[in-house]
Amino acid sequence: MIRFAHLVTASCALAALLGTARMAVADTIDITKETEGYYKEYLQQVPVTAASAFAVSKDGAWSYWDYCDGCALGWVASEVKSECERYAKAECTLLDTNRALKLDYNVADAPSDDAGAAQPPSGTSQNAAANKPATTIPGDTSDTAPATATDRQAILTADQFKKLIVGNTMTGVYTNGVKWEEYYDPNGEIRGFDEKQGTYFGKYQLRAGNMVCYDYPGTQYDWCAKISLQGDSVNYVLPSGSLDATSHDDKVVKGNPEKL
C-alpha cells in the first residue's frame, strides 16, 4: 500500500530540551501556546535516530509534525510542510528538523477570528506520534488512531509475516475510495495495482522489531509499519504506535488471484 498521508495536529517547550539550537537561529516566528505545547510533545516523543520535522503556519496557530525511522529527512520535511499547509489552508514553514530549531519563536496570544486567521475547528482526534488530543478537520479520514492492545498482540513476527503474507495479496480501499491490491513476491518485490494509477511496483524489507519497510522507486511514499493480522483483516501499526488510517477494509487474500 502506498501511504499518502501522515499524522495531523492543529494547535511550553523546556529550555533544557531546546539546548543550544535556539541560540543558533536568527529568524523569529510568533506561535500560540497550544502550538508550543505540541512542539514540546514533538521533542519528547520523537526518537533521536529518526528523521523528523515540525511545521507551523505563518500565524502560529496550526502545526503538523511527523517522524520516520530509516527515511530521508528531505522527504519527511516536505511531507510535513505540505500536510501543514493542507490543513491550515495557508503557508507553513519548518520550525524544526531533526529536533533542532530552524526558527526561534515567541509565544503570543492566539489570533482572533476577526483577524481572518485559520482557527482549529471543533472536534478531537489523536495525534499519531504522541497519542495526545488534537484538532481534526470535519469529514477528514486521513488521521491516525492509537493501536489497541488487541492490535499490538496480533502483530506478526518475521516468521509469521513470511508464512502468512509473503506469497499472498493484500487488498484495501484508500480514504478517497480508490481500491488497491499488492502481491508480495517471495523475492521481496511488490507488484501492485490501484484504480487510479494502474500498475506499480515496489519492494518490501523485514527489519528489526518485526517492522516491514516499503520502498516505491520513483516516489516519495516510502514508509514502515508493523503488520497486525486478525483473521484476514490487516492493520498497519506505525512506528509511533498508532494505526495507519489512509486505507480501510485491508485484508490478505491467498495467493495471487489477479495475476499481478
For each residue, the residues with C-beta under 8 A, 3 or more apart:
1: 170 172 180 182 192 214 236 246 247 250
2: 180 192 194 200 202 214 216 219 221
3: 6 214 221 223 225 236 244 246 247
4: 142 174 221 246
5: 83 142 246
6: 3 66 79 80 83 128 144
7: 64 65 66 127 128 129 143 144 240 242
8: 64 83 87 125 128 134 136 137 140 142 143
9: 38 63 64 65 127 134 135
10: 61 62 63 87 88 120 121 134 135 136
11: 31 32 34 35 37 38 56 61 62 63 120 135
12: 33 36 37 40 107
13: 17 18 36 39 40 43
14: 17 18 40
15: 18 22
16: 19
17: 13 14 40 43 44
18: 13 14 15 21 22 43 101
19: 16 22
20: 23 24
21: 18 24 25 99 100 101
22: 15 18 19 25 101 104
23: 20
24: 20 21 100 101
25: 21 22 101 102 103 104
26: 104
27: 103 104
28: 103 104 105 106
29: 56 58 60 93 95 103 104 105 106
30: 59 60 105 106 107 108
31: 11 35 36 39 56 60 61 63 95 105 106 107 108
32: 11 35 36 60 61 107 108 109 110 111
33: 12 36 37 107 110
34: 11 37 38 61 110 120
35: 11 31 32 38 39 56 60 61 62 63
36: 12 13 31 32 33 39 40 105 107
37: 11 12 33 34 40 41
38: 9 11 34 35 41 42 54 63 65 127 130 132 134
39: 13 31 35 36 42 43 54 63 65 95 96
40: 12 13 14 17 36 37 43 44
41: 37 38 44 45 127 129 130 132
42: 38 39 45 46 52 54 65 96 129 130
43: 13 17 18 39 40 46 99
44: 17 40 41 130
45: 41 42 129 130 240
46: 42 43 50 52 65 67 99 129
47: 50 67 69
48: 99
49: 69
50: 46 47 67 68 69 71 239
51: 67 68 69 71 72 73 75 76 98
52: 42 46 65 66 67 68 76 96 97 98 99
53: 65 66 67 73 76 77 79 80 81 94 96 97 98
54: 38 39 42 63 64 65 80 94 95 96 97
55: 63 64 65 80 81 83 84 85 92 93 94 95
56: 11 29 31 35 60 62 63 84 92 93 95 105
57: 60 61 62 63 84 85 88 90 91 92 118
58: 29 90 91 92 93
59: 30 62 90 111 115 117 118
60: 29 30 31 32 35 56 57 105 108 111
61: 10 11 31 32 34 35 57 88 110 111 117 118 119 120
62: 10 11 35 56 57 59 84 87 88 90 92 118 120
63: 9 10 11 31 35 38 39 54 55 56 57 84 95
64: 7 8 9 54 55 80 83 84 87 88 92
65: 7 9 38 39 42 46 52 53 54 55 80 129
66: 6 7 52 53 76 79 80 83 128 129
67: 46 47 50 51 52 53 76 129 239 240
68: 50 51 52 71 75 76 223 224 239
69: 47 49 50 51 211 224 239
70: 207 213 224
71: 50 51 68 75 76 222 223 224
72: 51 75 76
73: 51 53 76 77 97 98
74: 77 78
75: 51 68 71 72 78 79 220 222
76: 51 52 53 66 67 68 71 72 73 79 80
77: 53 73 74 80 81 94 97
78: 74 75 81 82 220
79: 6 53 66 75 76 82 83 220
80: 6 53 54 55 64 65 66 76 77 83 84 94
81: 53 55 77 78 84 85 92 93 94
82: 78 79 85 86
83: 5 6 8 55 64 66 79 80 86 87
84: 55 56 57 62 63 64 80 81 87 88 92
85: 55 57 81 82 88 89 90 91 92
86: 82 83 89
87: 8 10 62 64 83 84 137
88: 10 57 61 62 64 84 85 92 118
89: 85 86 118
90: 57 58 59 62 85 117 118
91: 57 58 85
92: 55 56 57 58 62 64 81 84 85 88
93: 29 55 56 58 81 103
94: 53 54 55 77 80 81 97 102 103
95: 29 31 39 54 55 56 63 101 102 103 105
96: 39 42 52 53 54 99 100 101 102
97: 52 53 54 73 77 94 100 102
98: 51 52 53 73
99: 21 43 46 48 52 96
100: 21 24 96 97
101: 18 21 22 24 25 95 96 104 105
102: 25 94 95 96 97
103: 25 27 28 29 93 94 95
104: 22 25 26 27 28 29 101
105: 28 29 30 31 36 56 60 95 101
106: 28 29 30 31
107: 12 30 31 32 33 36
108: 30 31 32 60
109: 32
110: 32 33 34 61 119
111: 32 59 60 61 115 117 119
112: 115 117
113: 116 117 119
114:
115: 59 111 112
116: 113
117: 59 61 90 111 112 113
118: 57 59 61 62 88 89 90
119: 61 110 111 113
120: 10 11 34 61 62 135
121: 10 135 136 137 138
122: 135 138
123: 135 136 138
124: 133 134 135 136
125: 8 133 134 135 136 143 145
126: 131 132 133 134 143 144 145 146 242
127: 7 9 38 41 130 131 132 133 134
128: 6 7 8 66 131 143 144 238 240 242
129: 7 41 42 45 46 65 66 67 240 242
130: 38 41 42 44 45 127 240
131: 126 127 128 146 240 241 242
132: 38 41 126 127
133: 124 125 126 127
134: 8 9 10 38 124 125 126 127
135: 9 10 11 120 121 122 123 124 125
136: 8 10 121 123 124 125 140 143
137: 8 87 121 140
138: 121 122 123
139:
140: 8 136 137 143
141: 175 245
142: 4 5 8 175 245 246
143: 7 8 125 126 128 136 140 245
144: 6 7 126 128 238 240 242 243 244 245
145: 125 126 242 243 245
146: 126 131 241 242 243
147: 151 152 228 235 237 241 242 243
148: 151 152
149: 152 153
150: 153 154 230
151: 147 148 154 155 228 230 235 237 243
152: 147 148 149 155 228 237
153: 149 150
154: 150 151 228 229 230 235
155: 151 152 210 226 227 228 237
156: 160 161 164 165 210 226 227 228 229
157: 160 161 210
158: 161 162 206 210
159: 162 163
160: 156 157 163 164 229
161: 156 157 158 164 165 166 206 210 212 227
162: 158 159 165 166 206
163: 159 160 166
164: 156 160 161 168 229 252
165: 156 161 162 168 170 184 227 229 252
166: 161 162 163 184 185 186
167: 184 185 186 255 256
168: 164 165 183 184 252 253 254 255 256
169: 181 182 183 184 252 253 254 255 256 257 258 260
170: 1 165 181 182 184 234 250 251 252 253
171: 179 180 181 182 249 250 251 252 253
172: 1 179 180 181 234 247 248 249 250 251
173: 177 178 179 180 247 248 249
174: 4 177 178 179 180 194 246 247
175: 141 142 245 246 247 248
176:
177: 173 174
178: 173 174 194 195 196
179: 171 172 173 174 194 195
180: 1 2 171 172 173 174 192 193 194 195 247
181: 169 170 171 172 192 193 194 253 258 260
182: 1 169 170 171 190 191 192 193 202 260
183: 168 169 190 191 192 256 258 260
184: 165 166 167 168 169 170 190 204
185: 166 167 188 189 190 191
186: 166 167
187:
188: 185 203 204 205
189: 185 201 202 203
190: 182 183 184 185 201 202 203 204 214
191: 182 183 185 199 201 260
192: 1 2 180 181 182 183 199 200 201 202 260
193: 180 181 182 198 199 200 258 260
194: 2 174 178 179 180 181 197 198 200
195: 178 179 180
196: 178
197: 194 200
198: 193 194
199: 191 192 193 260
200: 2 192 193 194 197 216
201: 189 190 191 192 216 217
202: 2 182 189 190 192 214 215 216 217
203: 188 189 190 214 215 217
204: 184 188 190 212 213 214 215
205: 188 212 213 215
206: 158 161 162 210 211 212
207: 70 211 212 213 224
208: 211
209: 226
210: 155 156 157 158 161 206 226 227
211: 69 206 207 208 224 225 226 239
212: 161 204 205 206 207 224 225 226 227
213: 70 204 205 207 222 223 224
214: 1 2 3 190 202 203 204 221 222 223 224
215: 202 203 204 205 222
216: 2 200 201 202 219 221 222
217: 201 202 203
218:
219: 2 216 222
220: 75 78 79
221: 2 3 4 214 216
222: 71 75 213 214 215 216 219
223: 3 68 71 213 214
224: 68 69 70 71 207 211 212 213 214 238 239
225: 3 211 212 236 237 238 239 244
226: 155 156 209 210 211 212 236 237
227: 155 156 161 165 210 212 234 235 236 237
228: 147 151 152 154 155 156 234 235 236 237
229: 154 156 160 164 165 232 233 234 252
230: 150 151 154 233 235
231:
232: 229 251 252 253
233: 229 230 250 251
234: 170 172 227 228 229 250 251 252
235: 147 151 154 227 228 230 243 244 250
236: 1 3 225 226 227 228 243 244 247 250
237: 147 151 152 155 225 226 227 228 241 242 243 244
238: 128 144 224 225 241 242 243 244
239: 50 67 68 69 211 224 225
240: 7 45 67 128 129 130 131 144
241: 131 146 147 237 238
242: 7 126 128 129 131 144 145 146 147 237 238
243: 144 145 146 147 151 235 236 237 238
244: 3 144 225 235 236 237 238 247
245: 141 142 143 144 145 175 248
246: 1 3 4 5 142 174 175
247: 1 3 172 173 174 175 180 236 244 250
248: 172 173 175 245
249: 171 172 173
250: 1 170 171 172 233 234 235 236 247
251: 170 171 172 232 233 234
252: 164 165 168 169 170 171 229 232 234
253: 168 169 170 171 181 232 257
254: 168 169 257
255: 167 168 169
256: 167 168 169 183 259 260
257: 169 253 254
258: 169 181 183 193
259: 256
260: 169 181 182 183 191 192 193 199 256
